[in-house]
């Protein structure tokens, strides 16, 4: 079968990254919603979920810009 050609669909890396980020954001939003339903303040829920996914929350970015260290103290 030398004359048979296979059709290969290609997906760009940007499309894959976008799909992964979208899925991660949805999961994170669902977790925040669940934690808020359990009675946690929204800011605490955001911080817990951000730590779990190793993302920076809005307040942490502001603290870092204000002169905080980007690396946690390991001592």
Biopython code that builds the backbone (N, CA, C, O; Angstrom):
import numpy as np
from Bio.PDB.StructureBuilder import StructureBuilder

atoms = [
    (1, "UNK", "N", (0.823, -1.187, 0.000)),
    (1, "UNK", "CA", (0.000, 0.000, 0.000)),
    (1, "UNK", "C", (0.865, 1.247, 0.000)),
    (1, "UNK", "O", (0.873, 2.005, 0.970)),
    (2, "UNK", "N", (1.544, 1.446, -1.018)),
    (2, "UNK", "CA", (2.423, 2.593, -1.082)),
    (2, "UNK", "C", (1.689, 3.872, -1.447)),
    (2, "UNK", "O", (2.200, 4.958, -1.174)),
    (3, "UNK", "N", (0.539, 3.789, -2.040)),
    (3, "UNK", "CA", (-0.197, 4.966, -2.474)),
    (3, "UNK", "C", (-1.162, 5.513, -1.432)),
    (3, "UNK", "O", (-1.857, 6.492, -1.706)),
    (4, "UNK", "N", (-1.228, 4.915, -0.249)),
    (4, "UNK", "CA", (-2.175, 5.363, 0.777)),
    (4, "UNK", "C", (-1.529, 6.485, 1.595)),
    (4, "UNK", "O", (-0.427, 6.344, 2.124)),
    (5, "UNK", "N", (-2.236, 7.572, 1.676)),
    (5, "UNK", "CA", (-1.702, 8.671, 2.484)),
    (5, "UNK", "C", (-2.535, 8.810, 3.753)),
    (5, "UNK", "O", (-3.757, 8.662, 3.738)),
    (6, "UNK", "N", (-1.860, 9.089, 4.820)),
    (6, "UNK", "CA", (-2.546, 9.278, 6.104)),
    (6, "UNK", "C", (-2.805, 10.762, 6.300)),
    (6, "UNK", "O", (-1.947, 11.604, 6.036)),
    (7, "UNK", "N", (-3.988, 11.056, 6.761)),
    (7, "UNK", "CA", (-4.304, 12.450, 7.054)),
    (7, "UNK", "C", (-3.924, 12.726, 8.504)),
    (7, "UNK", "O", (-4.434, 12.086, 9.424)),
    (8, "UNK", "N", (-3.050, 13.657, 8.691)),
    (8, "UNK", "CA", (-2.579, 13.995, 10.023)),
    (8, "UNK", "C", (-3.137, 15.364, 10.389)),
    (8, "UNK", "O", (-2.908, 16.354, 9.694)),
    (9, "UNK", "N", (-3.864, 15.397, 11.482)),
    (9, "UNK", "CA", (-4.363, 16.706, 11.895)),
    (9, "UNK", "C", (-3.329, 17.323, 12.833)),
    (9, "UNK", "O", (-2.787, 16.663, 13.719)),
    (10, "UNK", "N", (-3.083, 18.571, 12.615)),
    (10, "UNK", "CA", (-2.104, 19.247, 13.448)),
    (10, "UNK", "C", (-2.808, 20.290, 14.310)),
    (10, "UNK", "O", (-3.778, 20.924, 13.896)),
    (11, "UNK", "N", (-2.292, 20.440, 15.498)),
    (11, "UNK", "CA", (-2.807, 21.419, 16.443)),
    (11, "UNK", "C", (-1.618, 22.251, 16.895)),
    (11, "UNK", "O", (-0.554, 21.715, 17.205)),
    (12, "UNK", "N", (-1.803, 23.533, 16.930)),
    (12, "UNK", "CA", (-0.681, 24.374, 17.335)),
    (12, "UNK", "C", (-0.470, 24.292, 18.843)),
    (12, "UNK", "O", (-1.397, 24.008, 19.602)),
    (13, "UNK", "N", (0.732, 24.538, 19.249)),
    (13, "UNK", "CA", (1.079, 24.539, 20.675)),
    (13, "UNK", "C", (0.231, 25.563, 21.421)),
    (13, "UNK", "O", (-0.203, 25.313, 22.545)),
    (14, "UNK", "N", (-0.003, 26.710, 20.800)),
    (14, "UNK", "CA", (-0.815, 27.744, 21.447)),
    (14, "UNK", "C", (-2.229, 27.254, 21.737)),
    (14, "UNK", "O", (-2.803, 27.587, 22.773)),
    (15, "UNK", "N", (-2.794, 26.460, 20.819)),
    (15, "UNK", "CA", (-4.135, 25.907, 21.032)),
    (15, "UNK", "C", (-4.147, 24.934, 22.204)),
    (15, "UNK", "O", (-5.081, 24.931, 23.006)),
    (16, "UNK", "N", (-3.112, 24.114, 22.301)),
    (16, "UNK", "CA", (-3.017, 23.148, 23.396)),
    (16, "UNK", "C", (-2.870, 23.878, 24.728)),
    (16, "UNK", "O", (-3.549, 23.545, 25.699)),
    (17, "UNK", "N", (-1.994, 24.862, 24.775)),
    (17, "UNK", "CA", (-1.786, 25.628, 26.007)),
    (17, "UNK", "C", (-3.065, 26.343, 26.406)),
    (17, "UNK", "O", (-3.426, 26.367, 27.582)),
    (18, "UNK", "N", (-3.742, 26.918, 25.444)),
    (18, "UNK", "CA", (-4.997, 27.614, 25.716)),
    (18, "UNK", "C", (-6.044, 26.666, 26.293)),
    (18, "UNK", "O", (-6.759, 27.022, 27.229)),
    (19, "UNK", "N", (-6.135, 25.464, 25.738)),
    (19, "UNK", "CA", (-7.103, 24.478, 26.228)),
    (19, "UNK", "C", (-6.767, 24.044, 27.650)),
    (19, "UNK", "O", (-7.661, 23.895, 28.483)),
    (20, "UNK", "N", (-5.496, 23.843, 27.926)),
    (20, "UNK", "CA", (-5.066, 23.449, 29.274)),
    (20, "UNK", "C", (-5.368, 24.552, 30.273)),
    (20, "UNK", "O", (-5.887, 24.284, 31.356)),
    (21, "UNK", "N", (-5.046, 25.794, 29.916)),
    (21, "UNK", "CA", (-5.307, 26.918, 30.817)),
    (21, "UNK", "C", (-6.799, 27.096, 31.076)),
    (21, "UNK", "O", (-7.203, 27.386, 32.202)),
    (22, "UNK", "N", (-7.607, 26.925, 30.054)),
    (22, "UNK", "CA", (-9.050, 27.049, 30.216)),
    (22, "UNK", "C", (-9.582, 25.984, 31.161)),
    (22, "UNK", "O", (-10.396, 26.271, 32.038)),
    (23, "UNK", "N", (-9.118, 24.756, 30.978)),
    (23, "UNK", "CA", (-9.554, 23.662, 31.858)),
    (23, "UNK", "C", (-9.099, 23.912, 33.293)),
    (23, "UNK", "O", (-9.870, 23.705, 34.230)),
    (24, "UNK", "N", (-7.866, 24.350, 33.473)),
    (24, "UNK", "CA", (-7.350, 24.638, 34.815)),
    (24, "UNK", "C", (-8.157, 25.752, 35.476)),
    (24, "UNK", "O", (-8.504, 25.652, 36.653)),
    (25, "UNK", "N", (-8.453, 26.799, 34.736)),
    (25, "UNK", "CA", (-9.219, 27.913, 35.289)),
    (25, "UNK", "C", (-10.611, 27.471, 35.720)),
    (25, "UNK", "O", (-11.116, 27.925, 36.746)),
    (26, "UNK", "N", (-11.234, 26.587, 34.942)),
    (26, "UNK", "CA", (-12.558, 26.096, 35.301)),
    (26, "UNK", "C", (-12.499, 25.260, 36.579)),
    (26, "UNK", "O", (-13.342, 25.412, 37.463)),
    (27, "UNK", "N", (-11.517, 24.392, 36.674)),
    (27, "UNK", "CA", (-11.370, 23.566, 37.874)),
    (27, "UNK", "C", (-11.112, 24.446, 39.092)),
    (27, "UNK", "O", (-11.688, 24.225, 40.158)),
    (28, "UNK", "N", (-10.242, 25.450, 38.932)),
    (28, "UNK", "CA", (-9.942, 26.354, 40.044)),
    (28, "UNK", "C", (-11.198, 27.113, 40.472)),
    (28, "UNK", "O", (-11.453, 27.261, 41.667)),
    (29, "UNK", "N", (-11.980, 27.592, 39.511)),
    (29, "UNK", "CA", (-13.198, 28.333, 39.837)),
    (29, "UNK", "C", (-14.197, 27.439, 40.564)),
    (29, "UNK", "O", (-14.861, 27.876, 41.504)),
    (30, "UNK", "N", (-14.299, 26.189, 40.125)),
    (30, "UNK", "CA", (-15.202, 25.253, 40.797)),
    (30, "UNK", "C", (-14.757, 24.989, 42.233)),
    (30, "UNK", "O", (-15.591, 24.895, 43.134)),
    (31, "UNK", "N", (-13.450, 24.870, 42.449)),
    (31, "UNK", "CA", (-12.944, 24.632, 43.801)),
    (31, "UNK", "C", (-13.187, 25.841, 44.700)),
    (31, "UNK", "O", (-13.562, 25.685, 45.862)),
    (32, "UNK", "N", (-12.978, 27.035, 44.173)),
    (32, "UNK", "CA", (-13.242, 28.245, 44.958)),
    (32, "UNK", "C", (-14.714, 28.294, 45.337)),
    (32, "UNK", "O", (-15.059, 28.583, 46.482)),
    (33, "UNK", "N", (-15.576, 28.012, 44.372)),
    (33, "UNK", "CA", (-17.016, 28.032, 44.629)),
    (33, "UNK", "C", (-17.384, 27.040, 45.737)),
    (33, "UNK", "O", (-18.193, 27.350, 46.611)),
    (34, "UNK", "N", (-16.784, 25.847, 45.693)),
    (34, "UNK", "CA", (-17.065, 24.837, 46.716)),
    (34, "UNK", "C", (-16.578, 25.278, 48.093)),
    (34, "UNK", "O", (-17.268, 25.079, 49.093)),
    (35, "UNK", "N", (-15.391, 25.875, 48.143)),
    (35, "UNK", "CA", (-14.852, 26.337, 49.431)),
    (35, "UNK", "C", (-15.691, 27.467, 50.012)),
    (35, "UNK", "O", (-15.886, 27.536, 51.225)),
    (36, "UNK", "N", (-16.186, 28.349, 49.158)),
    (36, "UNK", "CA", (-17.050, 29.443, 49.617)),
    (36, "UNK", "C", (-18.361, 28.872, 50.153)),
    (36, "UNK", "O", (-18.889, 29.364, 51.151)),
    (37, "UNK", "N", (-18.888, 27.835, 49.496)),
    (37, "UNK", "CA", (-20.114, 27.183, 49.986)),
    (37, "UNK", "C", (-19.898, 26.583, 51.375)),
    (37, "UNK", "O", (-20.827, 26.516, 52.179)),
    (38, "UNK", "N", (-18.663, 26.146, 51.652)),
    (38, "UNK", "CA", (-18.347, 25.583, 52.965)),
    (38, "UNK", "C", (-18.180, 26.656, 54.037)),
    (38, "UNK", "O", (-18.040, 26.342, 55.219)),
    (39, "UNK", "N", (-18.196, 27.916, 53.622)),
    (39, "UNK", "CA", (-18.150, 29.002, 54.583)),
    (39, "UNK", "C", (-16.844, 29.776, 54.637)),
    (39, "UNK", "O", (-16.700, 30.683, 55.457)),
    (40, "UNK", "N", (-15.898, 29.440, 53.788)),
    (40, "UNK", "CA", (-14.640, 30.192, 53.785)),
    (40, "UNK", "C", (-14.839, 31.533, 53.081)),
    (40, "UNK", "O", (-15.607, 31.625, 52.123)),
    (41, "UNK", "N", (-14.157, 32.562, 53.549)),
    (41, "UNK", "CA", (-14.192, 33.833, 52.806)),
    (41, "UNK", "C", (-13.583, 33.639, 51.413)),
    (41, "UNK", "O", (-12.673, 32.831, 51.230)),
    (42, "UNK", "N", (-14.090, 34.375, 50.456)),
    (42, "UNK", "CA", (-13.648, 34.224, 49.068)),
    (42, "UNK", "C", (-12.138, 34.441, 48.920)),
    (42, "UNK", "O", (-11.480, 33.727, 48.163)),
    (43, "UNK", "N", (-11.591, 35.423, 49.641)),
    (43, "UNK", "CA", (-10.155, 35.691, 49.515)),
    (43, "UNK", "C", (-9.319, 34.517, 50.027)),
    (43, "UNK", "O", (-8.275, 34.201, 49.456)),
    (44, "UNK", "N", (-9.778, 33.873, 51.099)),
    (44, "UNK", "CA", (-9.068, 32.705, 51.636)),
    (44, "UNK", "C", (-9.170, 31.547, 50.654)),
    (44, "UNK", "O", (-8.193, 30.836, 50.421)),
    (45, "UNK", "N", (-10.346, 31.359, 50.082)),
    (45, "UNK", "CA", (-10.545, 30.281, 49.109)),
    (45, "UNK", "C", (-9.646, 30.478, 47.891)),
    (45, "UNK", "O", (-9.017, 29.530, 47.421)),
    (46, "UNK", "N", (-9.584, 31.715, 47.378)),
    (46, "UNK", "CA", (-8.712, 32.002, 46.237)),
    (46, "UNK", "C", (-7.260, 31.682, 46.572)),
    (46, "UNK", "O", (-6.544, 31.087, 45.767)),
    (47, "UNK", "N", (-6.834, 32.082, 47.766)),
    (47, "UNK", "CA", (-5.443, 31.870, 48.163)),
    (47, "UNK", "C", (-5.138, 30.373, 48.276)),
    (47, "UNK", "O", (-4.081, 29.922, 47.833)),
    (48, "UNK", "N", (-6.056, 29.604, 48.865)),
    (48, "UNK", "CA", (-5.842, 28.158, 49.009)),
    (48, "UNK", "C", (-5.739, 27.482, 47.637)),
    (48, "UNK", "O", (-4.860, 26.651, 47.408)),
    (49, "UNK", "N", (-6.633, 27.844, 46.748)),
    (49, "UNK", "CA", (-6.630, 27.230, 45.422)),
    (49, "UNK", "C", (-5.389, 27.663, 44.640)),
    (49, "UNK", "O", (-4.793, 26.853, 43.930)),
    (50, "UNK", "N", (-5.000, 28.914, 44.762)),
    (50, "UNK", "CA", (-3.804, 29.405, 44.067)),
    (50, "UNK", "C", (-2.558, 28.674, 44.554)),
    (50, "UNK", "O", (-1.691, 28.326, 43.753)),
    (51, "UNK", "N", (-2.464, 28.439, 45.858)),
    (51, "UNK", "CA", (-1.316, 27.710, 46.390)),
    (51, "UNK", "C", (-1.306, 26.281, 45.867)),
    (51, "UNK", "O", (-0.254, 25.729, 45.545)),
    (52, "UNK", "N", (-2.474, 25.702, 45.789)),
    (52, "UNK", "CA", (-2.562, 24.320, 45.326)),
    (52, "UNK", "C", (-2.114, 24.189, 43.875)),
    (52, "UNK", "O", (-1.481, 23.200, 43.504)),
    (53, "UNK", "N", (-2.435, 25.163, 43.073)),
    (53, "UNK", "CA", (-2.051, 25.127, 41.665)),
    (53, "UNK", "C", (-0.788, 25.944, 41.393)),
    (53, "UNK", "O", (-0.435, 26.195, 40.240)),
    (54, "UNK", "N", (-0.123, 26.348, 42.454)),
    (54, "UNK", "CA", (1.124, 27.130, 42.366)),
    (54, "UNK", "C", (0.966, 28.376, 41.515)),
    (54, "UNK", "O", (1.840, 28.730, 40.724)),
    (55, "UNK", "N", (-0.164, 29.027, 41.697)),
    (55, "UNK", "CA", (-0.445, 30.291, 41.020)),
    (55, "UNK", "C", (-0.365, 31.404, 42.044)),
    (55, "UNK", "O", (-0.565, 31.171, 43.236)),
    (56, "UNK", "N", (-0.079, 32.594, 41.594)),
    (56, "UNK", "CA", (-0.076, 33.741, 42.493)),
    (56, "UNK", "C", (-1.456, 34.365, 42.508)),
    (56, "UNK", "O", (-2.061, 34.592, 41.461)),
    (57, "UNK", "N", (-1.949, 34.641, 43.714)),
    (57, "UNK", "CA", (-3.210, 35.362, 43.809)),
    (57, "UNK", "C", (-2.930, 36.841, 43.607)),
    (57, "UNK", "O", (-1.771, 37.256, 43.598)),
    (58, "UNK", "N", (-3.971, 37.638, 43.446)),
    (58, "UNK", "CA", (-3.800, 39.071, 43.201)),
    (58, "UNK", "C", (-3.047, 39.747, 44.336)),
    (58, "UNK", "O", (-2.192, 40.597, 44.083)),
    (59, "UNK", "N", (-3.346, 39.388, 45.584)),
    (59, "UNK", "CA", (-2.691, 40.057, 46.706)),
    (59, "UNK", "C", (-1.219, 39.701, 46.770)),
    (59, "UNK", "O", (-0.403, 40.556, 47.113)),
    (60, "UNK", "N", (-0.855, 38.482, 46.454)),
    (60, "UNK", "CA", (0.553, 38.099, 46.492)),
    (60, "UNK", "C", (1.348, 38.850, 45.440)),
    (60, "UNK", "O", (2.485, 39.246, 45.696)),
    (61, "UNK", "N", (0.772, 39.056, 44.256)),
    (61, "UNK", "CA", (1.475, 39.805, 43.230)),
    (61, "UNK", "C", (1.718, 41.232, 43.684)),
    (61, "UNK", "O", (2.785, 41.795, 43.442)),
    (62, "UNK", "N", (0.730, 41.814, 44.340)),
    (62, "UNK", "CA", (0.883, 43.172, 44.849)),
    (62, "UNK", "C", (1.931, 43.253, 45.936)),
    (62, "UNK", "O", (2.704, 44.210, 45.979)),
    (63, "UNK", "N", (1.973, 42.262, 46.821)),
    (63, "UNK", "CA", (2.966, 42.240, 47.888)),
    (63, "UNK", "C", (4.366, 42.094, 47.316)),
    (63, "UNK", "O", (5.304, 42.733, 47.795)),
    (64, "UNK", "N", (4.514, 41.266, 46.303)),
    (64, "UNK", "CA", (5.822, 41.080, 45.697)),
    (64, "UNK", "C", (6.295, 42.365, 45.039)),
    (64, "UNK", "O", (7.464, 42.733, 45.151)),
    (65, "UNK", "N", (5.388, 43.045, 44.355)),
    (65, "UNK", "CA", (5.735, 44.295, 43.697)),
    (65, "UNK", "C", (6.093, 45.361, 44.726)),
    (65, "UNK", "O", (6.863, 46.277, 44.436)),
    (66, "UNK", "N", (5.533, 45.241, 45.934)),
    (66, "UNK", "CA", (5.793, 46.223, 46.977)),
    (66, "UNK", "C", (7.125, 45.962, 47.680)),
    (66, "UNK", "O", (7.486, 46.701, 48.596)),
    (67, "UNK", "N", (7.854, 44.938, 47.275)),
    (67, "UNK", "CA", (9.166, 44.719, 47.862)),
    (67, "UNK", "C", (9.300, 43.389, 48.576)),
    (67, "UNK", "O", (10.346, 43.121, 49.166)),
    (68, "UNK", "N", (8.278, 42.545, 48.544)),
    (68, "UNK", "CA", (8.377, 41.226, 49.158)),
    (68, "UNK", "C", (9.287, 40.343, 48.329)),
    (68, "UNK", "O", (9.542, 40.637, 47.161)),
    (69, "UNK", "N", (9.781, 39.263, 48.917)),
    (69, "UNK", "CA", (10.647, 38.384, 48.191)),
    (69, "UNK", "C", (9.809, 37.385, 47.395)),
    (69, "UNK", "O", (8.772, 36.938, 47.885)),
    (70, "UNK", "N", (10.230, 37.021, 46.179)),
    (70, "UNK", "CA", (9.476, 36.083, 45.386)),
    (70, "UNK", "C", (9.622, 34.651, 45.889)),
    (70, "UNK", "O", (8.803, 33.798, 45.549)),
    (71, "UNK", "N", (10.648, 34.369, 46.692)),
    (71, "UNK", "CA", (10.886, 33.015, 47.177)),
    (71, "UNK", "C", (10.502, 32.906, 48.645)),
    (71, "UNK", "O", (10.835, 33.788, 49.436)),
    (72, "UNK", "N", (9.804, 31.831, 49.021)),
    (72, "UNK", "CA", (9.448, 31.658, 50.434)),
    (72, "UNK", "C", (10.692, 31.383, 51.269)),
    (72, "UNK", "O", (11.678, 30.837, 50.775)),
    (73, "UNK", "N", (10.633, 31.764, 52.532)),
    (73, "UNK", "CA", (11.750, 31.553, 53.431)),
    (73, "UNK", "C", (11.810, 30.067, 53.782)),
    (73, "UNK", "O", (10.855, 29.520, 54.333)),
    (74, "UNK", "N", (12.912, 29.423, 53.469)),
    (74, "UNK", "CA", (13.032, 27.982, 53.673)),
    (74, "UNK", "C", (13.722, 27.631, 54.999)),
    (74, "UNK", "O", (13.974, 26.455, 55.263)),
    (75, "UNK", "N", (14.025, 28.612, 55.818)),
    (75, "UNK", "CA", (14.766, 28.295, 57.054)),
    (75, "UNK", "C", (13.876, 27.758, 58.138)),
    (75, "UNK", "O", (14.351, 27.448, 59.230)),
]
sb = StructureBuilder()
sb.init_structure("model")
sb.init_model(0)
sb.init_chain("A")
sb.init_seg("    ")
for serial, (resi, resn, name, xyz) in enumerate(atoms, 1):
    if name == "N":
        sb.init_residue(resn, " ", resi, " ")
    sb.init_atom(name, np.array(xyz, "f"), 0.0, 1.0, " ", f" {name:<3s}", serial, name[0])
structure = sb.get_structure()
